[in-house]
């Protein structure tokens, strides 16, 4: 352990000189970073049942402009959004971590989570204002509160004595001593609003991921699995769960599933199923199944988009959002005839959650909705109104303007495959000048680059601001072109998808003023893997930055916390078919690397563990390839601390400037 710590320190020190040099040579970057850090983001937006009010939570900022850990809840009238009021469980003038706000069915009260008394607990407050009342007194992790249809009970997900927040993006608990594989199950719990009596409803040996109340309030639809939560999400099944704790299996999907929702009459359950590489990154086809059990029916067969979220409008009609060719749309599905009608579409991202899901918060009659809207040109704000006719509720970013260049929706072909992506021009673009190009490959792989305002975590728009083209490709394996396209990289990581990316680079170099000797590649997670893979397969890229990458699928299988995701993509365990894993492993071809590569990772990353990055860096050092390696202490797959996010931005720009900058 001491040796490992010394190696980490040495790797970090090597890069400090680059950052210092950057501050001297490109001071404008610090101003750009400051503007990004000052962007007001939003965690969620929830419209009242009558559609007349919106509640939301937003992270608070400290005096330096960096995002703090705390967040505040506000409520405003749709007709008078400027007159907002704060709802809090703490004392006035103090800040806490408060979020997950939900309206009672009558619209008079709000339930939310707050750490005002220490750890996060569930509170209820009058929507009109006043002191909040604490409903729970527990030790553990709470999430996803939801009122019962009659407003007498609140359900929530609860992990008793949890050592960390739930989810594979969070930092893993350090493992020392005897590892006993202790599992902390996330269970469905309820609390009576009047008495505060709490019950854990789901069985103690089941991990519950998502749930929905049956309209009569006597049962839940849940996705759940036995065993460890992060890993077993990939084999979760659909169940019904009675208030009395009785659990019945309804459906076992062949792959992953999400978004279970009862029909208004309680007879059927709709959900989204397909190949999904990450919990929370939903995409696939929409299915329905009888709540009593039986075969599921694909009600969107062959759809050339990727549904992400759904809600029933009637027993024969479903409202859903989708990734459509890299953009976003909201549509309705007529179950009787299978007709899909698009209500709204746009080159932007919407969601009722600020983390990238494409959900809407709906009024009881579904005539009004609330969303967080953002695009490459417009920073995030909360909007409310009928679908597609939203009006702004917040104006927290009204003084912000994009510092990067315009963004163009582009398409190209690789053989018979049509690929979509986004091309960000350099700021202050001059067609007579030749520029460098950086390719940013998204994570997943089952996800997509969509139009959104850049955040401080792994933000490559800064490269545009500093004079580069940036290509955001959505190669095969991405969402946006239907399930067949999303499945097109199965047993083929690094081959068809990589050729799609290279074809996109060829398209840009041919049609735009790009210097072919100044092309780089970067990405985080699957994008980090693709950066590692790219430099083992081609000398086309003259610099690379790999964030949380995967260098060796064989060793990765035994190191990560979510190995079950690999079965759907590789078809077997690494022990049964090591060759299919080795075929796509950068380490198999490591002697080919000549490209200078910066390697970044979180110390406690469970999805793409740090040893994967170290293995790649160690090989490059051995072969004399320019490389630096930075491990961020205490971080998981998502780098959360603002100072670490900003450090990544500075190092990334410095690296590409060093190896792709104009000579």
C-alpha positions as CSV (number, residue, x, y, z in Angstrom):
1,X,0.0,0.0,0.0
2,X,2.8,2.4,0.8
3,X,4.5,1.7,-2.6
4,X,1.2,2.3,-4.4
5,X,0.8,5.7,-2.6
6,X,4.3,6.8,-3.6
7,X,3.7,5.9,-7.3
8,X,0.4,7.9,-7.2
9,X,2.2,10.9,-5.8
10,X,4.9,10.8,-8.4
11,X,2.4,10.6,-11.2
12,X,0.6,13.6,-10.0
13,X,3.7,15.7,-9.5
14,X,4.7,15.2,-13.1
15,X,1.6,17.0,-14.3
16,X,1.8,20.0,-12.0
17,X,4.4,21.6,-14.2
18,X,2.0,21.4,-17.2
19,X,-0.7,23.1,-15.2
20,X,1.6,25.9,-14.1
21,X,2.8,26.4,-17.6
22,X,-0.8,26.6,-18.8
23,X,-1.7,29.3,-16.3
24,X,1.2,31.4,-17.7
25,X,0.6,30.9,-21.4
26,X,-3.2,30.7,-21.6
27,X,-4.7,32.9,-18.8
28,X,-7.9,33.2,-20.7
29,X,-8.7,29.6,-19.8
30,X,-9.0,30.5,-16.1
31,X,-11.7,33.0,-16.9
32,X,-13.6,30.5,-19.0
33,X,-13.4,27.9,-16.3
34,X,-14.7,30.4,-13.8
35,X,-17.7,31.1,-16.0
36,X,-18.5,27.4,-16.3
37,X,-18.2,26.9,-12.6
38,X,-20.7,29.7,-12.0
39,X,-23.4,28.0,-14.1
40,X,-26.5,27.5,-12.0
41,X,-27.6,23.8,-12.4
42,X,-30.8,22.2,-11.2
43,X,-31.3,18.8,-9.6
44,X,-35.0,18.4,-10.4
45,X,-38.3,20.0,-11.2
46,X,-41.7,18.9,-10.0
47,X,-45.0,20.4,-11.1
48,X,-48.0,20.4,-8.7
49,X,-51.0,18.2,-9.4
50,X,-53.1,21.1,-10.6
51,X,-50.3,22.4,-12.8
52,X,-50.2,25.8,-11.1
53,X,-46.9,25.6,-9.1
54,X,-43.4,24.2,-9.6
55,X,-41.0,23.0,-7.0
56,X,-37.3,22.4,-7.6
57,X,-34.0,22.0,-6.0
58,X,-30.8,23.6,-7.1
59,X,-27.2,23.3,-5.9
60,X,-25.9,26.3,-3.9
61,X,-22.7,28.0,-4.8
62,X,-20.0,29.3,-2.5
63,X,-18.3,32.7,-2.8
64,X,-15.8,31.4,-5.3
65,X,-18.5,30.3,-7.7
66,X,-17.7,26.6,-7.3
67,X,-20.6,24.3,-6.7
68,X,-21.1,23.4,-3.1
69,X,-22.4,20.1,-1.7
70,X,-25.6,21.8,-0.4
71,X,-28.8,22.4,-2.4
72,X,-32.0,24.3,-1.7
73,X,-35.7,23.7,-2.5
74,X,-37.9,26.5,-4.0
75,X,-41.5,26.8,-5.0
76,X,-43.0,29.3,-7.4
77,X,-46.4,29.9,-9.0
78,X,-46.3,29.2,-12.8
79,X,-48.0,32.5,-13.4
80,X,-45.7,34.5,-11.1
81,X,-42.3,32.6,-11.0
82,X,-40.4,35.6,-9.7
83,X,-42.1,35.4,-6.3
84,X,-40.5,32.2,-5.3
85,X,-40.2,30.9,-1.7
86,X,-37.8,28.5,-0.1
87,X,-38.9,25.3,1.6
88,X,-36.4,23.9,4.2
89,X,-36.2,21.6,7.1
90,X,-33.5,23.7,8.8
91,X,-33.2,27.2,10.2
92,X,-33.6,30.2,8.0
93,X,-30.3,31.5,6.6
94,X,-28.5,28.2,6.8
95,X,-27.8,25.8,4.0
96,X,-28.3,22.0,3.8
97,X,-28.5,19.2,1.3
98,X,-32.2,19.2,0.4
99,X,-33.7,17.5,-2.7
100,X,-35.9,14.7,-4.0
101,X,-39.0,17.0,-3.7
102,X,-42.4,15.5,-4.5
103,X,-46.0,16.9,-4.2
104,X,-48.8,15.3,-2.3
105,X,-51.8,14.2,-4.4
106,X,-53.8,17.2,-3.2
107,X,-51.0,19.6,-3.9
108,X,-51.0,21.0,-0.4
109,X,-47.8,19.5,1.0
110,X,-44.3,18.6,-0.2
111,X,-42.1,15.7,0.9
112,X,-38.4,15.9,0.5
113,X,-35.0,14.7,1.8
114,X,-32.8,16.9,4.0
115,X,-29.7,16.5,6.2
116,X,-30.7,19.4,8.4
117,X,-30.6,17.1,11.5
118,X,-27.5,15.2,10.4
119,X,-27.9,12.4,7.9
120,X,-30.6,12.7,5.2
121,X,-34.1,12.1,6.5
122,X,-37.6,12.4,5.0
123,X,-39.6,15.6,5.8
124,X,-43.0,17.0,5.0
125,X,-43.8,20.7,4.8
126,X,-46.8,22.7,3.7
127,X,-46.3,24.0,0.2
128,X,-47.5,27.4,1.3
129,X,-44.5,27.6,3.8
130,X,-43.8,27.0,7.4
131,X,-41.8,24.6,9.5
132,X,-41.1,21.2,8.1
133,X,-41.9,18.0,10.0
134,X,-39.4,15.1,10.1
135,X,-41.0,11.7,9.4
136,X,-38.0,9.4,9.7
137,X,-35.3,8.7,12.2
138,X,-33.0,6.2,10.6
139,X,-29.4,5.3,9.9
140,X,-28.7,4.7,6.2
141,X,-29.3,6.0,2.7
142,X,-32.8,7.2,1.5
143,X,-33.9,8.0,-2.0
144,X,-36.9,8.4,-4.4
145,X,-39.8,9.3,-2.1
146,X,-43.3,9.0,-3.6
147,X,-46.7,9.7,-2.1
148,X,-49.4,7.0,-2.0
149,X,-52.5,7.8,-4.2
150,X,-54.5,8.7,-1.1
151,X,-51.8,10.9,0.4
152,X,-51.6,9.0,3.7
153,X,-48.3,7.2,3.1
154,X,-45.0,8.0,1.6
155,X,-42.8,5.2,0.1
156,X,-39.1,5.5,-0.4
157,X,-36.0,3.4,-1.1
158,X,-33.9,2.7,2.1
159,X,-30.5,1.1,2.6
160,X,-30.1,0.5,6.3
161,X,-26.6,1.3,7.7
162,X,-25.3,1.9,4.2
163,X,-21.6,2.9,4.3
164,X,-22.0,5.0,1.1
165,X,-24.6,6.4,-1.2
166,X,-26.3,3.8,-3.5
167,X,-25.2,3.4,-7.1
168,X,-22.1,2.4,-9.1
169,X,-21.0,6.0,-9.8
170,X,-20.4,6.6,-6.2
171,X,-16.9,6.0,-4.5
172,X,-16.6,2.3,-3.5
173,X,-16.1,1.5,0.2
174,X,-12.4,0.9,0.8
175,X,-11.6,-2.8,1.1
176,X,-9.2,-3.8,3.8
177,X,-8.8,-6.9,6.0
178,X,-11.0,-9.9,5.5
179,X,-13.4,-9.2,2.7
180,X,-16.7,-10.9,3.7
181,X,-18.9,-9.7,0.7
182,X,-21.4,-8.0,3.0
183,X,-24.4,-6.8,1.0
184,X,-26.4,-3.8,1.9
185,X,-29.9,-4.2,0.4
186,X,-31.9,-1.2,-0.8
187,X,-35.4,-2.0,0.3
188,X,-38.7,-0.4,-0.4
189,X,-40.0,1.3,2.8
190,X,-43.1,3.3,3.8
191,X,-43.9,5.8,6.5
192,X,-47.4,6.9,7.6
193,X,-47.6,10.7,7.2
194,X,-49.7,11.3,10.3
195,X,-48.1,8.9,12.8
196,X,-44.6,8.6,11.4
197,X,-44.8,4.8,11.6
198,X,-42.2,3.2,9.3
199,X,-42.1,-0.2,7.7
200,X,-39.7,-1.9,5.4
201,X,-41.9,-3.6,3.0
202,X,-39.8,-5.5,0.5
203,X,-37.9,-8.7,1.6
204,X,-34.6,-8.3,3.4
205,X,-32.8,-10.3,0.7
206,X,-34.0,-8.3,-2.3
207,X,-32.4,-5.1,-3.7
208,X,-35.1,-2.8,-5.1
209,X,-34.1,-0.4,-7.9
210,X,-37.3,1.3,-9.1
211,X,-41.0,1.2,-8.1
212,X,-44.4,2.6,-8.8
213,X,-47.6,2.7,-6.8
214,X,-50.6,0.8,-8.1
215,X,-53.5,3.3,-8.6
216,X,-55.4,1.8,-5.6
217,X,-52.4,2.2,-3.3
218,X,-52.4,-1.5,-2.3
219,X,-49.4,-2.7,-4.3
220,X,-46.2,-1.7,-6.1
221,X,-44.6,-2.6,-9.3
222,X,-40.8,-3.0,-8.6
223,X,-37.7,-4.0,-10.4
224,X,-35.5,-6.0,-8.1
225,X,-32.9,-8.7,-7.8
226,X,-31.2,-10.8,-5.1
227,X,-27.7,-9.8,-3.9
228,X,-25.5,-6.9,-4.5
229,X,-27.2,-3.9,-6.0
230,X,-24.7,-2.4,-8.3
231,X,-24.0,-5.6,-10.1
232,X,-27.4,-7.3,-10.1
233,X,-29.3,-4.5,-11.7
234,X,-28.3,-6.1,-14.9
235,X,-30.4,-9.2,-14.1
236,X,-33.3,-7.4,-12.3
237,X,-36.8,-8.8,-12.8
238,X,-40.2,-7.2,-12.6
239,X,-42.3,-8.0,-9.5
240,X,-45.5,-6.9,-7.8
241,X,-45.1,-6.2,-4.1
242,X,-48.0,-5.9,-1.8
243,X,-48.2,-3.5,1.1
244,X,-48.1,-6.7,3.3
245,X,-44.7,-7.6,1.8
246,X,-45.9,-10.4,-0.5
247,X,-43.8,-10.4,-3.6
248,X,-44.7,-12.1,-7.0
249,X,-42.5,-12.3,-10.0
250,X,-44.3,-10.9,-13.1
251,X,-41.6,-11.0,-15.8
252,X,-38.0,-12.0,-16.4
253,X,-36.6,-9.8,-19.2
254,X,-33.9,-11.3,-21.5
255,X,-31.8,-8.1,-20.9
256,X,-32.1,-5.0,-18.9
257,X,-35.2,-3.1,-17.8
258,X,-36.3,0.2,-16.3
259,X,-39.2,2.6,-15.8
260,X,-42.0,0.3,-14.5
261,X,-45.3,2.0,-14.4
262,X,-48.9,0.8,-13.8
263,X,-51.6,1.6,-16.2
264,X,-54.4,3.8,-14.9
265,X,-56.7,0.8,-14.4
266,X,-53.9,-1.2,-12.6
267,X,-54.2,-4.1,-15.0
268,X,-51.0,-3.7,-16.9
269,X,-47.4,-2.5,-16.3
270,X,-45.3,-0.7,-19.0
271,X,-41.5,-0.6,-18.9
272,X,-38.5,0.0,-21.2
273,X,-36.2,-3.0,-22.0
274,X,-33.2,-3.5,-24.1
275,X,-29.4,-3.7,-23.9
276,X,-28.3,-1.1,-21.3
277,X,-24.7,-0.7,-20.1
278,X,-25.4,1.6,-17.2
279,X,-28.0,1.8,-14.5
280,X,-30.0,5.0,-15.0
281,X,-28.9,5.4,-18.6
282,X,-32.2,4.1,-20.0
283,X,-32.9,3.2,-23.6
284,X,-34.7,0.4,-25.5
285,X,-38.2,-0.6,-26.6
286,X,-41.4,0.0,-24.7
287,X,-43.1,-3.2,-23.4
288,X,-46.3,-4.0,-21.6
289,X,-47.2,-7.0,-19.5
290,X,-50.3,-7.9,-17.5
291,X,-49.8,-7.1,-13.8
292,X,-50.9,-10.7,-13.0
293,X,-48.0,-12.0,-15.1
294,X,-47.6,-13.6,-18.6
295,X,-45.7,-12.8,-21.7
296,X,-44.6,-9.2,-22.3
297,X,-45.4,-7.4,-25.6
298,X,-43.0,-5.1,-27.4
299,X,-45.3,-2.2,-28.3
300,X,-42.6,-0.3,-30.2
301,X,-41.1,-3.0,-32.4
302,X,-38.6,-1.6,-34.9
303,X,-38.7,2.0,-33.6
304,X,-35.7,3.9,-34.9
305,X,-35.3,5.9,-31.7
306,X,-34.5,5.1,-28.1
307,X,-37.3,5.6,-25.6
308,X,-36.0,6.8,-22.3
309,X,-39.0,7.6,-20.0
310,X,-42.7,6.9,-20.1
311,X,-46.1,7.6,-18.4
312,X,-49.5,6.3,-19.0
313,X,-52.1,8.8,-20.3
314,X,-54.9,6.2,-20.4
315,X,-55.2,2.4,-20.5
316,X,-54.6,2.6,-24.3
317,X,-52.1,5.5,-24.6
318,X,-48.5,6.1,-23.4
319,X,-46.6,9.3,-23.3
320,X,-42.9,8.9,-23.7
321,X,-39.6,10.7,-24.3
322,X,-36.9,9.5,-26.6
323,X,-33.4,10.1,-27.9
324,X,-34.1,10.6,-31.6
325,X,-30.9,10.7,-33.7
326,X,-29.0,12.6,-31.1
327,X,-31.8,15.0,-30.3
328,X,-34.8,14.7,-28.0
329,X,-38.5,14.2,-28.7
330,X,-41.7,13.7,-26.7
331,X,-44.3,11.5,-28.3
332,X,-47.5,9.5,-27.7
333,X,-48.1,5.8,-28.4
334,X,-51.5,4.5,-29.3
335,X,-51.4,0.9,-28.0
336,X,-54.4,-0.3,-30.1
337,X,-52.9,0.7,-33.5
338,X,-49.2,1.2,-32.6
339,X,-49.2,4.7,-34.0
340,X,-46.5,7.1,-32.6
341,X,-47.3,10.8,-32.7
342,X,-44.5,13.3,-32.0
343,X,-45.7,16.1,-29.8
344,X,-42.4,18.0,-29.7
345,X,-38.8,17.6,-30.7
346,X,-35.7,19.8,-30.5
347,X,-31.9,19.9,-30.6
348,X,-31.8,20.2,-26.9
349,X,-32.0,18.1,-23.7
350,X,-34.9,18.0,-21.4
351,X,-35.6,16.3,-18.1
352,X,-37.2,16.6,-14.7
353,X,-33.9,15.4,-13.3
354,X,-30.7,17.3,-13.8
355,X,-28.6,14.1,-14.3
356,X,-29.6,13.5,-17.9
357,X,-32.7,11.4,-17.9
358,X,-35.3,12.7,-20.3
359,X,-38.3,12.6,-18.0
360,X,-41.1,15.1,-17.6
361,X,-42.9,16.1,-14.4
362,X,-46.7,16.0,-15.2
363,X,-49.8,17.5,-13.6
364,X,-52.6,15.1,-12.8
365,X,-54.4,15.7,-16.1
366,X,-51.1,15.8,-18.0
367,X,-52.0,19.1,-19.6
368,X,-49.1,20.8,-17.8
369,X,-45.5,19.7,-17.3
370,X,-42.2,20.9,-15.9
371,X,-38.7,20.2,-17.4
372,X,-35.1,21.3,-17.2
373,X,-34.2,22.6,-20.6
374,X,-30.8,23.2,-22.0
375,X,-28.8,23.0,-25.3
376,X,-25.4,23.9,-26.7
377,X,-26.5,27.5,-26.9
378,X,-28.9,27.8,-23.9
379,X,-27.8,27.1,-20.3
380,X,-30.1,25.1,-18.1
381,X,-33.3,26.6,-16.7
382,X,-36.6,25.2,-15.4
383,X,-39.6,25.6,-17.7
384,X,-43.3,24.8,-17.3
385,X,-46.4,24.6,-19.4
386,X,-48.0,22.3,-22.0
387,X,-45.5,19.9,-23.7
388,X,-43.6,22.0,-26.3
389,X,-45.2,25.3,-25.1
390,X,-43.2,25.7,-21.9
391,X,-42.4,29.1,-20.4
392,X,-39.3,29.8,-18.3
393,X,-39.7,29.6,-14.5
394,X,-36.1,30.3,-13.5
395,X,-33.5,32.8,-14.9
396,X,-30.5,31.8,-12.9
397,X,-28.2,31.8,-16.0
398,X,-29.6,34.7,-18.0
399,X,-26.3,36.5,-18.0
400,X,-24.3,33.5,-19.3
401,X,-23.3,33.2,-22.9
402,X,-21.6,30.4,-24.8
403,X,-17.8,30.8,-25.0
404,X,-17.5,28.0,-27.5
405,X,-18.3,28.0,-31.2
406,X,-21.5,27.0,-33.0
407,X,-22.5,23.3,-33.1
408,X,-23.6,21.5,-36.2
409,X,-25.6,18.2,-36.5
410,X,-23.6,16.1,-38.9
411,X,-24.0,12.6,-40.5
412,X,-21.7,10.2,-42.2
413,X,-21.6,6.6,-43.3
414,X,-19.3,3.7,-42.5
415,X,-20.1,1.0,-45.0
416,X,-23.8,0.5,-44.7
417,X,-24.0,2.2,-41.3
418,X,-25.3,5.8,-41.0
419,X,-23.8,7.6,-38.0
420,X,-24.8,10.9,-36.4
421,X,-22.7,13.3,-34.3
422,X,-22.2,16.9,-33.3
423,X,-19.4,19.1,-34.5
424,X,-18.4,22.0,-32.3
425,X,-16.6,24.8,-34.2
426,X,-13.7,26.7,-32.7
427,X,-14.7,29.9,-31.1
428,X,-14.0,32.9,-33.4
429,X,-14.0,30.5,-36.3
430,X,-12.1,31.7,-39.4
431,X,-12.6,29.5,-42.5
432,X,-9.1,30.5,-43.9
433,X,-7.4,29.1,-40.8
434,X,-6.5,25.4,-40.1
435,X,-7.4,24.0,-36.7
436,X,-6.7,21.0,-34.5
437,X,-9.5,18.5,-33.9
438,X,-10.3,16.5,-30.7
439,X,-12.8,13.6,-30.7
440,X,-14.8,13.2,-27.5
441,X,-16.3,9.7,-27.2
442,X,-19.2,9.3,-24.8
443,X,-19.5,6.8,-22.0
444,X,-21.8,3.9,-21.9
445,X,-21.5,2.6,-24.6
446,X,-25.3,2.6,-24.4
447,X,-25.7,6.4,-24.2
448,X,-25.3,9.3,-26.6
449,X,-24.0,12.8,-27.0
450,X,-27.0,15.1,-26.8
451,X,-27.2,18.9,-27.0
452,X,-26.7,20.3,-23.5
453,X,-24.9,23.1,-21.8
454,X,-21.4,21.9,-20.8
455,X,-20.8,21.2,-17.1
456,X,-17.5,21.3,-15.2
457,X,-17.0,17.5,-15.2
458,X,-15.0,16.5,-18.2
459,X,-16.0,19.5,-20.3
460,X,-14.4,19.5,-23.7
461,X,-16.2,22.6,-24.9
462,X,-13.2,24.5,-23.4
463,X,-11.2,23.1,-26.3
464,X,-13.4,24.9,-28.7
465,X,-13.0,28.1,-26.7
466,X,-9.3,27.6,-27.0
467,X,-9.3,27.1,-30.8
468,X,-10.1,23.5,-31.6
469,X,-12.8,21.7,-33.5
470,X,-14.5,19.1,-31.2
471,X,-16.3,16.1,-32.7
472,X,-19.0,14.3,-30.5
473,X,-19.8,11.1,-32.4
474,X,-22.6,8.7,-31.7
475,X,-21.2,5.4,-33.2
476,X,-22.9,2.0,-33.2
477,X,-23.8,1.0,-29.7
478,X,-25.2,4.5,-29.0
479,X,-28.8,5.4,-28.3
480,X,-30.8,7.3,-30.9
481,X,-31.3,5.0,-33.9
482,X,-33.2,2.0,-32.4
483,X,-32.3,-1.2,-30.6
484,X,-30.7,-2.8,-33.6
485,X,-28.2,0.0,-33.8
486,X,-27.6,0.0,-30.0
487,X,-26.8,-3.8,-30.2
488,X,-24.5,-3.5,-33.2
489,X,-21.3,-3.5,-31.0
490,X,-22.1,-6.8,-29.2
491,X,-18.9,-8.9,-29.3
492,X,-17.3,-6.2,-31.4
493,X,-16.0,-3.5,-29.0
494,X,-13.3,-1.5,-30.7
495,X,-14.0,-2.6,-34.3
496,X,-17.2,-1.4,-35.9
497,X,-17.7,1.4,-33.4
498,X,-14.1,2.5,-33.8
499,X,-14.4,2.5,-37.6
500,X,-17.6,4.6,-37.2
501,X,-15.5,7.2,-35.3
502,X,-12.6,7.2,-37.7
503,X,-15.1,7.6,-40.6
504,X,-16.4,10.7,-38.8
505,X,-12.9,12.1,-38.4
506,X,-12.4,11.5,-42.2
507,X,-15.6,13.4,-42.9
508,X,-14.6,16.4,-40.8
509,X,-11.0,16.5,-42.1
510,X,-12.3,16.4,-45.7
511,X,-15.0,19.0,-45.3
512,X,-13.6,21.4,-42.7
513,X,-10.3,23.3,-42.3
514,X,-8.7,20.7,-40.0
515,X,-5.0,19.9,-39.8
516,X,-4.8,16.2,-40.1
517,X,-1.6,16.2,-38.1
518,X,-3.3,17.8,-35.1
519,X,-6.1,15.3,-34.3
520,X,-6.6,13.9,-30.8
521,X,-9.1,11.7,-28.9
522,X,-10.5,11.7,-25.4
523,X,-13.4,10.3,-23.4
524,X,-14.5,9.1,-20.0
525,X,-15.6,5.5,-19.1
526,X,-16.3,3.8,-22.4
527,X,-14.9,6.9,-24.0
528,X,-11.8,6.4,-21.9
529,X,-11.6,2.8,-23.1
530,X,-12.0,4.0,-26.7
531,X,-9.1,6.5,-26.3
532,X,-6.9,3.7,-25.0
533,X,-8.1,1.4,-27.9
534,X,-7.6,4.1,-30.5
535,X,-3.9,4.6,-29.8
536,X,-3.3,0.9,-30.0
537,X,-5.0,0.6,-33.4
538,X,-3.8,3.7,-35.3
539,X,-1.3,6.5,-35.3
540,X,-4.0,8.8,-36.7
541,X,-4.4,10.4,-33.2
542,X,-1.5,12.6,-32.1
543,X,-2.6,13.0,-28.5
544,X,-5.1,11.3,-26.2
545,X,-6.6,11.8,-22.8
546,X,-8.2,8.7,-21.3
547,X,-10.6,9.2,-18.3
548,X,-11.6,6.1,-16.3
549,X,-10.6,3.8,-19.1
550,X,-10.5,0.1,-19.5
551,X,-7.2,-1.4,-20.7
552,X,-7.6,-5.1,-20.2
553,X,-11.0,-6.7,-20.3
554,X,-9.6,-10.0,-18.8
555,X,-8.3,-8.4,-15.6
556,X,-11.1,-5.9,-15.5
557,X,-13.7,-8.7,-15.1
558,X,-12.3,-9.6,-11.7
559,X,-11.6,-6.0,-10.6
560,X,-14.9,-4.1,-11.2
561,X,-18.1,-3.9,-9.1
562,X,-20.5,-4.5,-12.0
563,X,-19.1,-7.5,-14.0
564,X,-22.6,-8.7,-15.0
565,X,-23.0,-5.9,-17.5
566,X,-20.4,-7.6,-19.7
567,X,-22.4,-10.8,-20.3
568,X,-24.9,-9.0,-22.6
569,X,-22.0,-7.6,-24.7
570,X,-19.5,-10.5,-24.7
571,X,-21.9,-13.4,-24.5
572,X,-20.0,-15.3,-21.8
573,X,-17.9,-14.9,-18.8
574,X,-14.2,-14.2,-19.2
575,X,-13.5,-17.6,-17.7
576,X,-15.6,-19.3,-20.4
577,X,-14.5,-17.3,-23.4
578,X,-11.3,-15.3,-22.7
579,X,-10.6,-14.8,-26.4
580,X,-13.6,-12.6,-27.0
581,X,-12.4,-10.4,-24.2
582,X,-8.7,-10.3,-25.3
583,X,-9.8,-9.5,-28.9
584,X,-11.1,-6.1,-27.7
585,X,-8.4,-5.3,-25.0
586,X,-6.0,-2.4,-25.6
587,X,-3.3,-4.4,-23.7
588,X,-3.4,-7.0,-26.4
589,X,-2.0,-4.5,-28.8
590,X,-0.1,-2.3,-26.3
591,X,3.2,-2.4,-28.2
592,X,1.7,-0.4,-31.0
593,X,1.2,2.8,-29.0
594,X,3.2,5.8,-30.0
595,X,0.6,8.5,-29.0
596,X,1.2,10.7,-25.9
597,X,-1.6,9.8,-23.5
598,X,-2.8,11.4,-20.3
599,X,-4.5,8.9,-18.0
600,X,-7.1,10.1,-15.3
601,X,-9.2,8.1,-12.9
602,X,-10.9,8.2,-9.5
603,X,-9.2,6.4,-6.6
604,X,-12.3,4.4,-5.6
605,X,-13.9,3.9,-9.0
606,X,-15.9,0.6,-9.0
607,X,-17.1,0.8,-12.6
608,X,-13.6,1.3,-14.1
609,X,-11.2,0.6,-11.3
610,X,-7.9,2.6,-11.0
611,X,-5.7,-0.5,-11.7
612,X,-7.0,-0.5,-15.3
613,X,-5.6,3.0,-15.8
614,X,-2.4,2.2,-14.0
615,X,-1.8,-0.9,-16.1
616,X,-2.1,1.2,-19.3
617,X,0.1,4.0,-17.9
618,X,2.7,1.5,-16.7
619,X,3.0,0.0,-20.2
620,X,3.4,3.4,-21.9
621,X,6.1,4.3,-19.4
622,X,7.9,1.0,-20.1
623,X,7.9,1.7,-23.8
624,X,8.9,5.3,-23.5
625,X,5.6,6.8,-24.7
626,X,4.9,10.3,-23.2
627,X,2.3,9.8,-20.5
628,X,1.1,11.2,-17.2
629,X,-1.2,9.5,-14.7
630,X,-3.4,11.2,-12.1
631,X,-5.6,9.5,-9.5
632,X,-8.1,11.6,-7.7
633,X,-8.4,10.7,-4.0
634,X,-11.7,9.6,-2.6
635,X,-13.5,9.8,-6.0
636,X,-15.6,7.2,-7.7
637,X,-16.6,6.8,-11.4
638,X,-18.1,10.3,-11.3
639,X,-15.6,12.9,-10.2
640,X,-17.6,14.9,-7.7
641,X,-15.4,17.4,-5.9
642,X,-15.3,20.8,-7.8
643,X,-11.5,21.2,-7.3
644,X,-10.9,17.8,-9.0
645,X,-13.3,18.6,-11.8
646,X,-11.5,21.8,-12.5
647,X,-8.1,20.1,-12.3
648,X,-9.2,17.7,-15.0
649,X,-10.2,20.6,-17.3
650,X,-6.9,22.3,-16.9
651,X,-4.8,19.2,-17.4
652,X,-6.8,18.1,-20.5
653,X,-6.4,21.5,-22.2
654,X,-2.7,21.6,-21.3
655,X,-2.2,18.1,-22.7
656,X,-3.8,18.8,-26.1
657,X,-2.1,22.2,-26.3
658,X,1.3,20.6,-25.8
659,X,0.8,17.9,-28.5
660,X,-1.7,19.4,-30.8
661,X,-1.1,23.1,-30.5
662,X,0.1,25.2,-33.4
663,X,3.9,25.1,-33.7
